[in-house]
Each structure stands twice: as structure tokens, then as C-alpha cells.
Amino acid sequence: MADHNARYISNLTRDTYALILAGGKGSRLHELTNWRAKPALYFGGKFRIIDFPLSNCINSGIRRVGVVTQYKSHSLIRHLVRGWGHFKKELGESVEVLPASQRFSEHWYAGTADAVFQNIDIIRDELPKYVMILSGDHIYRMDYGNMLAHHVETGAKMTVSCMSVPTEEAAGAFGVMSVEEDYRITGFEEKPAHPAQQPNREGYCLASMGNYVFDTEFLFEQLRRDAKTKNSQRDFGKDIIPSIIADHNVYAYPFENSTDETAYWRDVGTIDSFWEANMEMVAPVPQLNLYDQSWPIWTYQEQLPPAKFVWDEDGRRGEATNSVVSGGCIISGSTLRQSLVFSNVHVHSYGQIEEAVILPDVEIMRYCRLRKVIIDRGCVIPEGMEIGFNHDVDRERGFRVSEKGVVLVTKEMLEAL
């Protein structure tokens, strides 16, 4: 039976084309997305956010993928070409970049539905039976094959992946749905200020994860209809889903059903949530297990030497505890605690670094003290600088201090000093 199920799902994934929407600006991340799209943002020590939905596709057996780009996409496209450009089209597999190109109008992508509509001819050429539309800016692991099987078995025209989220977290941030006992969607509201609670779970609502499965022809019909509709915002959550739930079978798929583990999904859309999600990776047993070889997260990485820790003297000892340190790093006579350090970071002597997320190619000079910080790529922290200990001083220097006290430092902020 297990072999039959595996073969059944394999046939479904082979008949599926995945489209990852990766054009998001990520404005709530402020300076972290000044020069990059949110899906290109670094995560977990060596990955980028886009690697998670892409790896989910490959691990699920979906090997025909398009990545829709728009906002400040250079670093994202460069990463996709270097890390995901090795698939062979002649073998029925590809990861293609689909930049905004005004194929059907004079405008850039006006919304999520319009981003798909403007690539409708590319999807049609692939001749898929199902189209999976995925958000490109969340951190999670998910077997899409199970969602596809659920879509087919319910006879749905569209399936929306969902999960229970606290109402205060969902307010103004996520699409929220109401469902019947069999998870047929009866109501959908995009980013409501006061989300409707689940009947059987007070304080929680059923939130959309931004991942959808469509029967291909049904998707095309709805996109064409929406393109002709006046005052439409060309968005799945605001326009497409509310317009079809009354007359068509649209089902929710609980994310919890896709994994045997505790469901892990993070929307790292703010400075605080980005810092918190990265900090989760340094736990002894993190909920998101990046070391699981049965579901690897693929990425592009440079060939770098191993991390090195040097000096072993009182007051000058290179060490790291409860931390993740990537290749190419040199920790020279400083102490790191509860920190996540990306590649090619050089920490000079006599420093104390705690609860830090340090992006690639950073140099931290001697006698620095950092606490609860995000250091953006390419920064050089001057000798003796203290960050995170006095937020008034941090603000005077031009650094950004978040609501929960995380200090963001970028190269431009340091140059302004």
C-alpha cells in the first residue's frame, strides 16, 4: 500500500508545475531589504529564504518550477542562476526565472494573480494538469505531494494550505478563512483587522499560508475573468478566492497534515521575527531541523575553508557556545554566545558577542561588544564599539532599534557615522 501511495503521489507531482511568487518587497524589514528582495534575504547561517520553497518542491518530486521576480531582484536572480540553474530541461526538470516583463500589459505585476496571469503562456507550454502557486518568502518544510493528493481526493478546483495562528498575530497580516467540518472554505477575508476565531479553538484563526493548488484549466478561467474585472486588485486573497468559494469546491489543507513533526512555519517579515527565527536555529534541538538528511535544504554556497577559532589565553580566547558558525569564519580571541554567524565573518580579539545574527562578509574589530543585534552583509564594526547596550546611543548613531529591542546595523549606517 505504501508503494502504491508513493507511486500515486509521484504521478501527481509529475503532472504539476510550481510557480513561486518571489517579487515581494518586504518593507517591514526596513533596511534589510533596501538592496534585495525579501526572498533573497539570508537565513539560518548559509541559506536564503527562497531556498526553502524551492527545496520543498524538489524534495516533493515537483521538478518543473518557475520563480516570479520583480522587486530589486538582482541578488535573487544571481543566487538562482548559481544555485538552481543545473536542472536539465530535456529531462523534464527546470527552475526558470520569470522576471516582470509586461507580457500582457504595460504595467508591472499588479498583484499575485496578475503575476501568474502575465506568465500564463509559459505555464500552458508546460502542459501541467495542476498548478501549485507558492509564496517565496516563508521559512518551512512541507511535502507538497500530500497537499496535491488531498486536492484530487476532495474533488477541489482550488486548495489553500492553512494553519492555526493566534488572532492577534494574524490581524492585518494573513488571509483568514472559515471552513466546514470537511474543510470546504465558506468564507475568506484578506488581512482583516479582527480575524474570525475558529469555533473549536478560542483565540486562534485559520490563516492562509499563501500556497495554492489549482486545476490548470480552472486557474486559467479565473485569471482571464479577473483580468477583465474592473476595480480588481489582481490578487488571489483579495479577489480570486472570495469570488469562487460560493460556486466552486475550494478546500483548505491543514499544514499540520503534511508532516509527522510539530508544524514549523515562520513569516520572517519583520526585524523582530527575522531575528527570532534565526535565534531558534542555535537551540540544541531546533524545531526546524536543518540537519535532517531525508529532507535537505539545498542552496548555493562558495567553496570556503572551515571555520577557525584561534588564541587560548585568559581574556583572549576564540570560542563560541550555543552558536552556529559557518565556513570561512575566523573567531580570533573573542567569545560568541547564542549567536548565528554566516560565512566569511572575521571577529578580532577581545570582543564579546551575544544573541547576534551576523550576515556574510562582516569584520568586527577588537574590543567590540554586541548584544541582540543584526549586522548586515559587508559591515565593518569599528574598534571598541558597543551596540545593543544603550538604545538611546544606538538611535543617535543612526541604527534601527526594533519594538523588541533588536538593533539593526547596515553598512550605510556605519558609513554615515
WOSULGI-V442901 format. One record per run of one state. SS is the DSSP state (h for helix, s for strand, l for the rest). FROM is the first residue (numbers start at 1). LEN is the number of residues. If there is no record, write none. Layout:
ss: (SS/SS)
from: (FROM/FROM)
len: (LEN/LEN)
This chain:
ss: (l/h/l/s/l/h/l/h/l/s/l/s/l/h/l/s/l/h/l/h/l/s/l/h/l/h/l/s/l/s/l/h/l/s/h/l/s/l/s/l/s/l/s/l/s/h/l/h/l/s/h/l/s/l/h/l/h/l/s/l/s/l/s/l/s/l/s/l/s/l/s/l/s/l/s/l/s/l/s/l/s/l/s/l/s/l/h/l/s/l/s/l/h/l)
from: (1/2/15/16/22/27/34/38/41/42/44/47/49/50/61/64/70/74/85/89/92/94/100/112/118/120/127/130/136/139/141/144/155/158/167/171/176/180/184/190/198/199/201/202/204/216/228/236/245/250/255/259/265/267/271/281/293/296/308/311/312/314/316/318/319/322/324/326/330/333/335/338/340/342/346/348/352/359/363/365/369/376/380/382/386/388/391/397/400/402/407/410/411/417)
len: (1/13/1/6/5/7/4/3/1/2/3/2/1/11/3/6/4/11/4/3/2/6/12/6/2/7/3/6/3/2/3/11/3/9/4/5/4/4/6/8/1/2/1/2/12/12/8/9/5/5/4/6/2/4/10/12/3/12/3/1/2/2/2/1/3/2/2/4/3/2/3/2/2/4/2/4/7/4/2/4/7/4/2/4/2/3/6/3/2/5/3/1/6/1)
